[in-house]
Amino acid sequence: MSSSPEPRPVGAVFDALADPTRRHLIEALSSGPGTATGLAAPLPISRQAVAKHLELLARAGLVERRRHGRETVFELRPEPLTEASAWMDAVGAEWSGRLQRLRNTLGA
Amino acid sequence: MQPFGCVSTLAQTVERAILLDAEPERVWEAVTDPELLSEWLADEVELELVEGGEVVCRYADGEERRGEVALVEEAERLAFEWRRQGAEPSLVEIDVDAVAGGTVLTVRETGGFGPLLAAGAGSLWGTRLGSLRLVLGRVVLA
């Protein structure tokens, strides 16, 4: 019915997570904060490339950065992830209830 | 810090499925007939069964959700967006599949798209959306 073209995914969070390096960085940061240098060490890409990825994650609100002396330290923001699991629990419970009522309605 | 762009929460998908001892046609009816929907989906349901049609769900506690139908595949799949007042919209997909012994109904709700849906983004189908869901699901579980 709608003739609008398929939209590009909006929102920096989508772009942030669509890249495997950035997903790796998020996993690495889930163990604790890090610097671009430290996070780049085990990766086959440059510190500058990692820094660019981290900037993008920060703009998406997924990581926070703060100055620590002369370095910038990046830390995962827990809010988007804890909000996500709370949402999943609540909505999952709602649907479980509805599907039970559906079964009762159908006598099935 | 506000994120650049519009999405402030991760989009994620919840999925639940149930095996029903009923024919798929009966299950489809229960999924699309507002009178039957009012027995399980919400306390009161209005549904215009056509793409772009209105969806209204009212609950006994006064909560109301409104949205629109995104997809109707006769006897197989219904999808609609809905949102609580002031909340972000989510996408609900209901699949009805015949199996030996009855019908499997699968429901997926994907939330957190925020302005993607609010902007009237038209069709949300496509592999791009599917792969994004997989990406986000992995991060949330990590």
gemmi code that builds the backbone of each chain (N, CA, C; Angstrom):
import gemmi

chains = {
    "A": [
        ("MET", (0.852, -1.194, 0.000), (0.000, 0.000, 0.000), (0.887, 1.243, 0.000)),
        ("SER", (1.892, 1.243, 0.835), (2.782, 2.389, 0.882), (3.780, 2.304, -0.255)),
        ("SER", (4.063, 3.432, -0.889), (5.019, 3.403, -1.987), (6.337, 4.039, -1.593)),
        ("SER", (6.531, 4.321, -0.303), (7.792, 4.956, 0.081), (8.921, 3.941, -0.020)),
        ("PRO", (10.113, 4.385, -0.382), (11.244, 3.463, -0.531), (11.663, 2.930, 0.832)),
        ("GLU", (12.358, 1.802, 0.827), (12.801, 1.238, 2.094), (13.742, 2.233, 2.771)),
        ("PRO", (13.487, 2.548, 4.029), (14.289, 3.594, 4.658), (15.667, 3.082, 5.034)),
        ("ARG", (16.653, 3.964, 5.044), (17.928, 3.609, 5.645), (17.700, 3.544, 7.148)),
        ("PRO", (18.339, 2.607, 7.823), (18.155, 2.573, 9.278), (18.666, 3.867, 9.884)),
        ("VAL", (17.842, 4.537, 10.639), (18.295, 5.784, 11.226), (18.837, 5.505, 12.599)),
        ("GLY", (19.553, 6.439, 13.143), (20.002, 6.260, 14.512), (21.407, 5.717, 14.537)),
        ("ALA", (22.216, 6.384, 15.331), (23.617, 6.003, 15.373), (23.801, 4.638, 16.021)),
        ("VAL", (22.841, 4.206, 16.828), (22.994, 2.905, 17.479), (23.014, 1.793, 16.435)),
        ("PHE", (22.165, 1.884, 15.439), (22.164, 0.867, 14.389), (23.497, 0.833, 13.664)),
        ("ASP", (23.953, 2.024, 13.262), (25.227, 2.088, 12.562), (26.349, 1.582, 13.455)),
        ("ALA", (26.276, 1.945, 14.723), (27.335, 1.552, 15.650), (27.471, 0.037, 15.706)),
        ("LEU", (26.370, -0.651, 15.780), (26.415, -2.093, 16.002), (26.511, -2.892, 14.717)),
        ("ALA", (26.408, -2.236, 13.594), (26.453, -2.961, 12.325), (27.877, -3.332, 11.942)),
        ("ASP", (28.853, -2.853, 12.634), (30.250, -3.106, 12.279), (30.870, -4.122, 13.234)),
        ("PRO", (31.532, -5.164, 12.716), (32.069, -6.212, 13.602), (33.165, -5.720, 14.536)),
        ("THR", (33.965, -4.769, 14.089), (35.006, -4.230, 14.976), (34.363, -3.512, 16.149)),
        ("ARG", (33.327, -2.758, 15.858), (32.660, -2.035, 16.945), (31.970, -3.004, 17.894)),
        ("ARG", (31.411, -4.079, 17.374), (30.809, -5.073, 18.272), (31.902, -5.686, 19.150)),
        ("HIS", (33.064, -5.924, 18.553), (34.179, -6.469, 19.341), (34.570, -5.488, 20.445)),
        ("LEU", (34.627, -4.208, 20.107), (35.011, -3.206, 21.097), (34.004, -3.160, 22.242)),
        ("ILE", (32.732, -3.280, 21.909), (31.716, -3.299, 22.967), (31.911, -4.499, 23.870)),
        ("GLU", (32.173, -5.662, 23.271), (32.422, -6.852, 24.100), (33.644, -6.653, 24.974)),
        ("ALA", (34.717, -6.083, 24.389), (35.937, -5.848, 25.163), (35.654, -4.886, 26.319)),
        ("LEU", (34.885, -3.849, 26.061), (34.586, -2.850, 27.099), (33.653, -3.406, 28.162)),
        ("SER", (32.961, -4.497, 27.868), (32.072, -5.071, 28.883), (32.877, -5.670, 30.035)),
        ("SER", (34.181, -5.868, 29.826), (35.040, -6.333, 30.931), (35.616, -5.170, 31.728)),
        ("GLY", (35.408, -3.953, 31.232), (35.951, -2.811, 31.962), (36.393, -1.735, 30.998)),
        ("PRO", (36.614, -0.513, 31.517), (36.989, 0.605, 30.639), (38.352, 0.402, 29.986)),
        ("GLY", (38.563, 1.130, 28.896), (39.847, 1.005, 28.210), (40.175, 2.250, 27.404)),
        ("THR", (41.424, 2.299, 26.976), (41.863, 3.389, 26.115), (41.933, 2.869, 24.688)),
        ("ALA", (42.013, 3.795, 23.752), (42.115, 3.392, 22.351), (43.354, 2.521, 22.151)),
        ("THR", (44.445, 2.918, 22.809), (45.694, 2.161, 22.683), (45.526, 0.736, 23.186)),
        ("GLY", (44.967, 0.622, 24.395), (44.811, -0.697, 24.995), (43.865, -1.584, 24.194)),
        ("LEU", (42.802, -0.966, 23.694), (41.811, -1.747, 22.956), (42.342, -2.148, 21.587)),
        ("ALA", (43.241, -1.330, 21.024), (43.776, -1.627, 19.692), (44.807, -2.741, 19.741)),
        ("ALA", (45.456, -2.895, 20.888), (46.604, -3.819, 20.980), (46.341, -5.208, 20.405)),
        ("PRO", (45.230, -5.872, 20.784), (45.028, -7.213, 20.239), (44.430, -7.243, 18.832)),
        ("LEU", (44.200, -6.083, 18.239), (43.511, -6.050, 16.947), (44.493, -5.764, 15.816)),
        ("PRO", (44.191, -6.255, 14.621), (45.086, -6.014, 13.481), (44.825, -4.667, 12.805)),
        ("ILE", (44.280, -3.698, 13.547), (44.069, -2.377, 12.955), (44.716, -1.321, 13.839)),
        ("SER", (44.891, -0.151, 13.274), (45.679, 0.872, 13.971), (44.900, 1.472, 15.134)),
        ("ARG", (45.653, 2.111, 16.019), (45.071, 2.810, 17.151), (44.130, 3.910, 16.657)),
        ("GLN", (44.526, 4.575, 15.558), (43.675, 5.651, 15.029), (42.341, 5.104, 14.545)),
        ("ALA", (42.396, 3.950, 13.909), (41.149, 3.349, 13.422), (40.249, 2.988, 14.599)),
        ("VAL", (40.858, 2.437, 15.640), (40.074, 2.092, 16.840), (39.496, 3.357, 17.457)),
        ("ALA", (40.299, 4.414, 17.497), (39.817, 5.671, 18.083), (38.593, 6.182, 17.325)),
        ("LYS", (38.606, 6.036, 15.998), (37.452, 6.477, 15.199), (36.209, 5.651, 15.532)),
        ("HIS", (36.404, 4.352, 15.667), (35.272, 3.495, 16.032), (34.726, 3.894, 17.394)),
        ("LEU", (35.621, 4.177, 18.335), (35.190, 4.537, 19.686), (34.434, 5.859, 19.681)),
        ("GLU", (34.881, 6.787, 18.835), (34.172, 8.053, 18.723), (32.741, 7.845, 18.255)),
        ("LEU", (32.613, 6.971, 17.285), (31.282, 6.693, 16.747), (30.402, 6.064, 17.818)),
        ("LEU", (30.966, 5.147, 18.589), (30.201, 4.511, 19.673), (29.804, 5.546, 20.721)),
        ("ALA", (30.704, 6.506, 20.979), (30.396, 7.555, 21.960), (29.266, 8.445, 21.439)),
        ("ARG", (29.319, 8.798, 20.156), (28.245, 9.626, 19.594), (26.919, 8.895, 19.615)),
        ("ALA", (26.966, 7.585, 19.549), (25.730, 6.788, 19.594), (25.223, 6.595, 21.018)),
        ("GLY", (25.978, 7.074, 22.002), (25.542, 6.951, 23.392), (25.834, 5.600, 24.015)),
        ("LEU", (26.619, 4.776, 23.315), (26.883, 3.435, 23.840), (28.092, 3.415, 24.761)),
        ("VAL", (29.027, 4.341, 24.552), (30.152, 4.440, 25.483), (30.294, 5.886, 25.922)),
        ("GLU", (30.882, 6.049, 27.099), (31.183, 7.367, 27.641), (32.677, 7.547, 27.568)),
        ("ARG", (33.128, 8.798, 27.366), (34.572, 8.990, 27.421), (34.903, 10.018, 28.486)),
        ("ARG", (36.022, 9.818, 29.123), (36.500, 10.814, 30.071), (38.010, 10.896, 29.971)),
        ("ARG", (38.506, 12.043, 30.367), (39.949, 12.264, 30.322), (40.562, 11.634, 31.553)),
        ("HIS", (41.668, 10.959, 31.368), (42.422, 10.409, 32.498), (43.862, 10.783, 32.240)),
        ("GLY", (44.263, 11.909, 32.826), (45.595, 12.428, 32.502), (45.596, 12.865, 31.053)),
        ("ARG", (46.531, 12.331, 30.277), (46.635, 12.739, 28.887), (45.865, 11.792, 27.972)),
        ("GLU", (45.256, 10.817, 28.559), (44.560, 9.826, 27.728), (43.055, 9.959, 27.863)),
        ("THR", (42.352, 9.436, 26.874), (40.896, 9.350, 26.961), (40.542, 7.908, 27.282)),
        ("VAL", (39.728, 7.743, 28.313), (39.287, 6.406, 28.703), (37.840, 6.224, 28.269)),
        ("PHE", (37.558, 5.096, 27.683), (36.196, 4.794, 27.219), (35.576, 3.737, 28.122)),
        ("GLU", (34.297, 3.949, 28.416), (33.586, 3.012, 29.289), (32.201, 2.756, 28.718)),
        ("LEU", (31.780, 1.511, 28.801), (30.460, 1.149, 28.292), (29.377, 1.808, 29.144)),
        ("ARG", (28.393, 2.368, 28.501), (27.249, 2.890, 29.255), (26.286, 1.741, 29.487)),
        ("PRO", (26.002, 1.421, 30.710), (25.135, 0.260, 30.942), (23.679, 0.523, 30.612)),
        ("GLU", (23.269, 1.792, 30.604), (21.835, 2.070, 30.498), (21.167, 1.459, 29.277)),
        ("PRO", (21.723, 1.640, 28.085), (21.014, 1.041, 26.945), (20.861, -0.469, 27.083)),
        ("LEU", (21.840, -1.129, 27.678), (21.769, -2.582, 27.776), (20.846, -3.032, 28.906)),
        ("THR", (20.855, -2.372, 30.064), (19.941, -2.790, 31.130), (18.503, -2.436, 30.765)),
        ("GLU", (18.317, -1.297, 30.108), (16.973, -0.985, 29.619), (16.499, -2.074, 28.682)),
        ("ALA", (17.407, -2.528, 27.830), (17.050, -3.551, 26.854), (16.616, -4.827, 27.550)),
        ("SER", (17.352, -5.290, 28.565), (16.936, -6.571, 29.153), (15.684, -6.406, 30.006)),
        ("ALA", (15.494, -5.257, 30.628), (14.248, -5.047, 31.376), (13.059, -5.063, 30.423)),
        ("TRP", (13.249, -4.436, 29.285), (12.177, -4.423, 28.281), (11.875, -5.835, 27.823)),
        ("MET", (12.914, -6.609, 27.572), (12.701, -7.966, 27.081), (11.952, -8.808, 28.114)),
        ("ASP", (12.302, -8.662, 29.374), (11.605, -9.425, 30.415), (10.130, -9.037, 30.490)),
        ("ALA", (9.881, -7.737, 30.503), (8.500, -7.266, 30.669), (7.642, -7.664, 29.473)),
        ("VAL", (8.151, -7.402, 28.293), (7.357, -7.697, 27.091), (7.205, -9.200, 26.907)),
        ("GLY", (8.244, -9.956, 27.211), (8.163, -11.416, 27.129), (7.073, -11.957, 28.038)),
        ("ALA", (7.001, -11.418, 29.259), (5.979, -11.867, 30.206), (4.579, -11.514, 29.709)),
        ("GLU", (4.446, -10.325, 29.133), (3.142, -9.934, 28.570), (2.682, -10.930, 27.515)),
        ("TRP", (3.600, -11.286, 26.619), (3.201, -12.185, 25.538), (2.921, -13.588, 26.052)),
        ("SER", (3.693, -14.052, 27.025), (3.395, -15.375, 27.575), (1.974, -15.409, 28.110)),
        ("GLY", (1.582, -14.350, 28.819), (0.216, -14.262, 29.352), (-0.825, -14.259, 28.240)),
        ("ARG", (-0.553, -13.463, 27.211), (-1.526, -13.382, 26.112), (-1.681, -14.714, 25.400)),
        ("LEU", (-0.577, -15.408, 25.186), (-0.666, -16.673, 24.459), (-1.417, -17.722, 25.280)),
        ("GLN", (-1.274, -17.669, 26.595), (-2.075, -18.572, 27.445), (-3.555, -18.263, 27.286)),
        ("ARG", (-3.884, -16.959, 27.289), (-5.287, -16.594, 27.136), (-5.789, -17.002, 25.743)),
        ("LEU", (-4.938, -16.917, 24.757), (-5.332, -17.348, 23.402), (-5.670, -18.829, 23.419)),
        ("ARG", (-4.805, -19.589, 24.075), (-5.058, -21.027, 24.169), (-6.405, -21.291, 24.847)),
        ("ASN", (-6.682, -20.567, 25.923), (-7.975, -20.734, 26.613), (-9.137, -20.342, 25.710)),
        ("THR", (-8.962, -19.232, 24.983), (-10.018, -18.768, 24.075), (-10.358, -19.829, 23.041)),
        ("LEU", (-9.319, -20.479, 22.516), (-9.539, -21.484, 21.487), (-9.899, -22.836, 22.072)),
        ("GLY", (-9.749, -22.978, 23.387), (-9.936, -24.283, 24.013), (-8.934, -25.263, 23.423)),
        ("ALA", (-7.717, -24.760, 23.132), (-6.735, -25.540, 22.364), (-5.476, -25.783, 23.183)),
    ],
    "B": [
        ("MET", (25.048, 12.345, 27.681), (25.334, 12.804, 26.302), (24.250, 12.273, 25.374)),
        ("GLN", (23.672, 13.150, 24.617), (22.644, 12.685, 23.673), (23.309, 12.046, 22.467)),
        ("PRO", (22.795, 10.900, 22.057), (23.386, 10.293, 20.859), (23.057, 11.116, 19.624)),
        ("PHE", (23.990, 11.153, 18.687), (23.700, 11.771, 17.407), (22.669, 10.921, 16.700)),
        ("GLY", (21.734, 11.536, 15.985), (20.677, 10.723, 15.391), (19.546, 10.597, 16.382)),
        ("CYS", (18.695, 9.633, 16.213), (17.435, 9.637, 16.931), (17.221, 8.480, 17.883)),
        ("VAL", (18.026, 7.452, 17.822), (17.689, 6.265, 18.604), (18.382, 6.339, 19.955)),
        ("SER", (17.632, 6.294, 21.030), (18.246, 6.390, 22.339), (18.196, 5.079, 23.097)),
        ("THR", (17.469, 4.108, 22.580), (17.500, 2.777, 23.210), (17.818, 1.756, 22.126)),
        ("LEU", (18.359, 0.637, 22.533), (18.622, -0.409, 21.570), (17.304, -1.024, 21.121)),
        ("ALA", (17.222, -1.356, 19.879), (16.072, -2.119, 19.418), (16.361, -3.585, 19.698)),
        ("GLN", (15.369, -4.271, 20.200), (15.561, -5.698, 20.423), (14.241, -6.412, 20.191)),
        ("THR", (14.334, -7.695, 20.023), (13.164, -8.494, 19.686), (12.940, -9.558, 20.733)),
        ("VAL", (11.695, -9.669, 21.149), (11.279, -10.756, 22.025), (10.425, -11.696, 21.192)),
        ("GLU", (10.644, -12.980, 21.359), (9.864, -13.942, 20.598), (9.261, -14.984, 21.531)),
        ("ARG", (7.989, -15.296, 21.287), (7.339, -16.381, 22.021), (6.545, -17.188, 21.016)),
        ("ALA", (6.464, -18.479, 21.259), (5.707, -19.345, 20.350), (4.860, -20.306, 21.167)),
        ("ILE", (3.758, -20.744, 20.567), (2.880, -21.690, 21.254), (2.312, -22.667, 20.238)),
        ("LEU", (2.232, -23.936, 20.625), (1.607, -24.959, 19.788), (0.157, -25.075, 20.221)),
        ("LEU", (-0.736, -24.880, 19.277), (-2.162, -24.894, 19.585), (-2.829, -26.084, 18.925)),
        ("ASP", (-3.695, -26.732, 19.682), (-4.463, -27.856, 19.156), (-5.690, -27.288, 18.442)),
        ("ALA", (-5.435, -26.669, 17.307), (-6.512, -26.038, 16.538), (-6.031, -25.894, 15.105)),
        ("GLU", (-6.989, -25.833, 14.193), (-6.645, -25.657, 12.787), (-6.124, -24.247, 12.539)),
        ("PRO", (-5.225, -24.093, 11.581), (-4.662, -22.754, 11.312), (-5.733, -21.703, 11.007)),
        ("GLU", (-6.813, -22.126, 10.352), (-7.856, -21.146, 10.006), (-8.487, -20.578, 11.270)),
        ("ARG", (-8.682, -21.439, 12.261), (-9.265, -20.962, 13.525), (-8.308, -20.030, 14.242)),
        ("VAL", (-7.024, -20.374, 14.188), (-6.032, -19.533, 14.856), (-5.964, -18.173, 14.154)),
        ("TRP", (-5.982, -18.192, 12.821), (-5.959, -16.944, 12.065), (-7.157, -16.073, 12.436)),
        ("GLU", (-8.294, -16.711, 12.606), (-9.491, -15.969, 12.995), (-9.283, -15.315, 14.360)),
        ("ALA", (-8.688, -16.072, 15.286), (-8.466, -15.544, 16.635), (-7.472, -14.391, 16.634)),
        ("VAL", (-6.656, -14.339, 15.578), (-5.630, -13.306, 15.475), (-6.156, -12.058, 14.759)),
        ("THR", (-7.261, -12.199, 14.014), (-7.711, -11.094, 13.169), (-9.123, -10.601, 13.458)),
        ("ASP", (-9.901, -11.375, 14.173), (-11.267, -10.963, 14.495), (-11.248, -10.137, 15.777)),
        ("PRO", (-11.669, -8.880, 15.707), (-11.572, -8.019, 16.893), (-12.295, -8.590, 18.114)),
        ("GLU", (-13.401, -9.261, 17.902), (-14.115, -9.842, 19.049), (-13.279, -10.902, 19.738)),
        ("LEU", (-12.632, -11.758, 18.949), (-11.780, -12.798, 19.537), (-10.505, -12.191, 20.109)),
        ("LEU", (-9.951, -11.216, 19.409), (-8.748, -10.541, 19.911), (-9.016, -9.920, 21.275)),
        ("SER", (-10.253, -9.442, 21.483), (-10.605, -8.821, 22.757), (-10.643, -9.825, 23.902)),
        ("GLU", (-10.474, -11.109, 23.574), (-10.436, -12.107, 24.653), (-9.017, -12.435, 25.086)),
        ("TRP", (-8.027, -12.070, 24.257), (-6.673, -12.461, 24.675), (-5.616, -11.390, 24.472)),
        ("LEU", (-5.738, -10.588, 23.406), (-4.675, -9.620, 23.143), (-4.797, -8.415, 24.081)),
        ("ALA", (-6.024, -8.000, 24.284), (-6.285, -6.862, 25.172), (-7.721, -7.010, 25.643)),
        ("ASP", (-8.204, -6.075, 26.439), (-9.588, -6.178, 26.920), (-10.583, -5.692, 25.880)),
        ("GLU", (-10.104, -4.799, 25.016), (-10.960, -4.298, 23.947), (-10.054, -4.028, 22.752)),
        ("VAL", (-10.390, -4.602, 21.606), (-9.533, -4.424, 20.435), (-10.345, -3.943, 19.250)),
        ("GLU", (-9.803, -2.931, 18.572), (-10.337, -2.524, 17.274), (-9.243, -2.782, 16.260)),
        ("LEU", (-9.629, -3.387, 15.150), (-8.630, -3.712, 14.138), (-9.234, -3.599, 12.754)),
        ("GLU", (-8.587, -2.795, 11.926), (-8.966, -2.724, 10.508), (-7.987, -3.604, 9.760)),
        ("LEU", (-8.446, -4.764, 9.317), (-7.536, -5.763, 8.772), (-7.109, -5.443, 7.347)),
        ("VAL", (-6.287, -4.400, 7.248), (-5.776, -4.005, 5.942), (-4.495, -3.219, 6.201)),
        ("GLU", (-3.527, -3.301, 5.313), (-2.277, -2.561, 5.550), (-2.580, -1.074, 5.659)),
        ("GLY", (-2.099, -0.476, 6.711), (-2.417, 0.920, 7.000), (-3.628, 1.076, 7.891)),
        ("GLY", (-4.351, -0.007, 8.132), (-5.553, 0.045, 8.964), (-5.223, 0.328, 10.414)),
        ("GLU", (-6.206, 0.859, 11.129), (-5.975, 1.277, 12.499), (-6.051, 0.102, 13.466)),
        ("VAL", (-5.227, 0.180, 14.496), (-5.245, -0.793, 15.593), (-5.438, -0.010, 16.879)),
        ("VAL", (-6.396, -0.425, 17.702), (-6.555, 0.175, 19.023), (-6.734, -0.949, 20.037)),
        ("CYS", (-5.957, -0.909, 21.087), (-6.073, -1.913, 22.160), (-6.272, -1.195, 23.473)),
        ("ARG", (-7.338, -1.553, 24.166), (-7.592, -0.931, 25.469), (-7.524, -1.979, 26.558)),
        ("TYR", (-6.985, -1.584, 27.695), (-6.836, -2.485, 28.830), (-7.680, -2.004, 29.983)),
        ("ALA", (-8.051, -2.965, 30.849), (-8.961, -2.656, 31.957), (-8.402, -1.583, 32.867)),
        ("ASP", (-7.071, -1.476, 32.954), (-6.475, -0.464, 33.836), (-6.452, 0.923, 33.184)),
        ("GLY", (-7.066, 1.029, 32.020), (-7.151, 2.336, 31.371), (-6.088, 2.567, 30.314)),
        ("GLU", (-5.104, 1.696, 30.251), (-4.045, 1.881, 29.265), (-4.594, 1.670, 27.863)),
        ("GLU", (-4.108, 2.482, 26.933), (-4.531, 2.346, 25.552), (-3.301, 2.320, 24.657)),
        ("ARG", (-3.306, 1.425, 23.700), (-2.235, 1.411, 22.714), (-2.852, 1.595, 21.335)),
        ("ARG", (-2.193, 2.396, 20.546), (-2.695, 2.657, 19.197), (-1.606, 2.390, 18.184)),
        ("GLY", (-2.048, 2.048, 16.988), (-1.042, 1.833, 15.947), (-1.693, 1.564, 14.616)),
        ("GLU", (-0.921, 0.955, 13.731), (-1.475, 0.625, 12.429), (-0.930, -0.705, 11.918)),
        ("VAL", (-1.730, -1.307, 11.066), (-1.365, -2.602, 10.495), (-0.260, -2.397, 9.467)),
        ("ALA", (0.776, -3.203, 9.556), (1.905, -3.083, 8.643), (1.839, -4.117, 7.527)),
        ("LEU", (1.282, -5.284, 7.836), (1.310, -6.370, 6.854), (0.188, -7.345, 7.134)),
        ("VAL", (-0.512, -7.756, 6.059), (-1.484, -8.839, 6.190), (-1.170, -9.865, 5.116)),
        ("GLU", (-0.778, -11.066, 5.542), (-0.622, -12.168, 4.591), (-1.646, -13.209, 5.007)),
        ("GLU", (-2.713, -13.230, 4.247), (-3.885, -14.025, 4.580), (-3.530, -15.397, 5.134)),
        ("ALA", (-4.024, -15.672, 6.311), (-3.886, -16.972, 6.979), (-2.462, -17.295, 7.404)),
        ("GLU", (-1.518, -16.367, 7.231), (-0.121, -16.695, 7.543), (0.550, -15.725, 8.497)),
        ("ARG", (0.364, -14.442, 8.232), (1.121, -13.478, 9.019), (0.386, -12.164, 9.128)),
        ("LEU", (0.402, -11.640, 10.341), (-0.129, -10.306, 10.598), (0.959, -9.513, 11.295)),
        ("ALA", (1.139, -8.283, 10.881), (2.099, -7.450, 11.596), (1.506, -6.068, 11.799)),
        ("PHE", (1.749, -5.509, 12.940), (1.280, -4.146, 13.211), (2.246, -3.437, 14.138)),
        ("GLU", (2.251, -2.126, 14.003), (2.991, -1.295, 14.957), (2.008, -0.888, 16.031)),
        ("TRP", (2.494, -0.714, 17.251), (1.650, -0.091, 18.266), (2.524, 0.665, 19.245)),
        ("ARG", (1.885, 1.568, 19.962), (2.630, 2.306, 20.983), (1.675, 2.745, 22.062)),
        ("ARG", (2.191, 2.770, 23.280), (1.474, 3.406, 24.383), (1.592, 4.905, 24.167)),
        ("GLN", (0.674, 5.663, 24.749), (0.764, 7.107, 24.615), (2.086, 7.588, 25.207)),
        ("GLY", (2.819, 8.339, 24.417), (4.064, 8.895, 24.926), (5.232, 7.937, 24.928)),
        ("ALA", (5.004, 6.711, 24.499), (6.104, 5.742, 24.494), (6.581, 5.511, 23.071)),
        ("GLU", (7.666, 4.777, 22.962), (8.179, 4.484, 21.633), (7.367, 3.359, 21.002)),
        ("PRO", (7.209, 3.406, 19.694), (6.441, 2.356, 19.030), (7.231, 1.067, 18.963)),
        ("SER", (6.521, -0.036, 18.848), (7.187, -1.298, 18.545), (6.408, -2.028, 17.467)),
        ("LEU", (7.058, -2.997, 16.894), (6.498, -3.759, 15.793), (6.144, -5.140, 16.303)),
        ("VAL", (4.919, -5.567, 16.069), (4.469, -6.896, 16.471), (4.254, -7.713, 15.212)),
        ("GLU", (4.843, -8.892, 15.173), (4.651, -9.795, 14.040), (4.080, -11.098, 14.566)),
        ("ILE", (2.994, -11.544, 13.976), (2.360, -12.801, 14.393), (2.355, -13.737, 13.195)),
        ("ASP", (2.988, -14.887, 13.348), (3.031, -15.890, 12.291), (2.162, -17.066, 12.687)),
        ("VAL", (1.409, -17.575, 11.731), (0.553, -18.747, 11.959), (1.031, -19.842, 11.026)),
        ("ASP", (1.491, -20.948, 11.583), (2.046, -22.033, 10.768), (1.393, -23.356, 11.098)),
        ("ALA", (0.900, -24.033, 10.043), (0.331, -25.371, 10.237), (1.458, -26.345, 10.519)),
        ("VAL", (1.247, -27.216, 11.491), (2.219, -28.287, 11.777), (1.422, -29.557, 12.018)),
        ("ALA", (2.126, -30.692, 12.014), (1.453, -31.938, 12.379), (0.970, -31.790, 13.810)),
        ("GLY", (-0.324, -31.978, 14.009), (-0.818, -31.885, 15.386), (-1.414, -30.534, 15.732)),
        ("GLY", (-1.403, -29.602, 14.800), (-2.067, -28.344, 15.120), (-1.455, -27.160, 14.415)),
        ("THR", (-1.308, -26.092, 15.165), (-0.829, -24.837, 14.598), (0.166, -24.230, 15.564)),
        ("VAL", (1.272, -23.747, 15.017), (2.215, -22.990, 15.839), (1.988, -21.516, 15.576)),
        ("LEU", (1.772, -20.782, 16.639), (1.680, -19.329, 16.530), (2.947, -18.752, 17.148)),
        ("THR", (3.616, -17.912, 16.382), (4.841, -17.264, 16.851), (4.604, -15.772, 16.856)),
        ("VAL", (4.958, -15.141, 17.950), (4.836, -13.693, 18.002), (6.211, -13.093, 18.307)),
        ("ARG", (6.532, -12.039, 17.590), (7.776, -11.306, 17.830), (7.405, -9.851, 18.034)),
        ("GLU", (7.929, -9.262, 19.095), (7.759, -7.822, 19.263), (9.143, -7.196, 19.258)),
        ("THR", (9.318, -6.208, 18.406), (10.599, -5.522, 18.284), (10.397, -4.084, 18.689)),
        ("GLY", (11.150, -3.653, 19.695), (10.950, -2.318, 20.217), (12.212, -1.484, 20.137)),
        ("GLY", (12.027, -0.218, 20.319), (13.176, 0.672, 20.417), (13.541, 1.362, 19.117)),
        ("PHE", (12.718, 1.221, 18.084), (13.053, 1.899, 16.842), (12.855, 3.401, 16.940)),
        ("GLY", (12.007, 3.790, 17.897), (11.801, 5.216, 18.074), (11.389, 5.903, 16.797)),
        ("PRO", (12.082, 6.952, 16.479), (11.672, 7.782, 15.340), (11.678, 7.056, 14.004)),
        ("LEU", (12.306, 5.900, 13.898), (12.265, 5.178, 12.629), (10.816, 4.880, 12.256)),
        ("LEU", (10.043, 4.430, 13.257), (8.637, 4.154, 12.990), (7.814, 5.434, 12.990)),
        ("ALA", (8.116, 6.302, 13.923), (7.321, 7.521, 14.055), (7.373, 8.351, 12.785)),
        ("ALA", (8.483, 8.259, 12.072), (8.628, 9.056, 10.848), (7.845, 8.468, 9.694)),
        ("GLY", (7.029, 7.435, 9.965), (6.249, 6.833, 8.894), (7.168, 6.167, 7.900)),
        ("ALA", (8.003, 5.311, 8.409), (9.086, 4.775, 7.592), (8.630, 3.716, 6.611)),
        ("GLY", (7.315, 3.508, 6.478), (6.856, 2.571, 5.460), (7.270, 1.156, 5.790)),
        ("SER", (7.622, 0.409, 4.797), (7.910, -1.006, 5.006), (9.164, -1.216, 5.842)),
        ("LEU", (9.057, -2.058, 6.814), (10.219, -2.382, 7.631), (10.786, -3.745, 7.261)),
        ("TRP", (10.267, -4.336, 6.244), (10.708, -5.685, 5.917), (11.992, -5.645, 5.130)),
        ("GLY", (12.679, -6.719, 5.152), (13.908, -6.776, 4.373), (15.017, -7.382, 5.185)),
        ("THR", (16.009, -7.876, 4.491), (17.090, -8.582, 5.174), (17.886, -7.635, 6.048)),
        ("ARG", (17.916, -6.380, 5.675), (18.700, -5.425, 6.467), (18.172, -5.378, 7.896)),
        ("LEU", (16.852, -5.303, 8.020), (16.260, -5.247, 9.345), (16.526, -6.543, 10.098)),
        ("GLY", (16.393, -7.655, 9.380), (16.610, -8.947, 10.027), (18.015, -9.071, 10.559)),
        ("SER", (18.986, -8.635, 9.775), (20.361, -8.797, 10.233), (20.681, -7.809, 11.344)),
        ("LEU", (20.061, -6.656, 11.330), (20.267, -5.726, 12.437), (19.741, -6.321, 13.725)),
        ("ARG", (18.594, -6.994, 13.650), (18.047, -7.609, 14.857), (19.011, -8.618, 15.422)),
        ("LEU", (19.614, -9.418, 14.535), (20.561, -10.438, 15.003), (21.736, -9.765, 15.689)),
        ("VAL", (22.203, -8.682, 15.097), (23.336, -7.959, 15.660), (22.997, -7.474, 17.055)),
        ("LEU", (21.842, -6.853, 17.187), (21.486, -6.261, 18.473), (21.237, -7.345, 19.508)),
        ("GLY", (20.638, -8.440, 19.082), (20.360, -9.525, 20.018), (21.645, -10.053, 20.623)),
        ("ARG", (22.692, -10.189, 19.792), (23.954, -10.707, 20.291), (24.581, -9.749, 21.291)),
        ("VAL", (24.503, -8.471, 21.025), (25.122, -7.515, 21.931), (24.411, -7.527, 23.270)),
        ("VAL", (23.108, -7.596, 23.252), (22.349, -7.564, 24.500), (22.668, -8.780, 25.343)),
        ("LEU", (22.868, -9.928, 24.691), (23.112, -11.147, 25.458), (24.557, -11.270, 25.903)),
        ("ALA", (25.446, -10.478, 25.279), (26.886, -10.601, 25.574), (27.186, -10.270, 27.029)),
    ],
}
model = gemmi.Model(1)
for chain_id, residues in chains.items():
    chain = gemmi.Chain(chain_id)
    for i, (resn, *xyz) in enumerate(residues, 1):
        res = gemmi.Residue()
        res.name, res.seqid = resn, gemmi.SeqId(i, " ")
        for name, pos in zip(("N", "CA", "C"), xyz):
            atom = gemmi.Atom()
            atom.name, atom.element = name, gemmi.Element(name[0])
            atom.pos, atom.b_iso = gemmi.Position(*pos), 0.0
            res.add_atom(atom)
        chain.add_residue(res)
    model.add_chain(chain)
structure = gemmi.Structure()
structure.add_model(model)
structure.setup_entities()
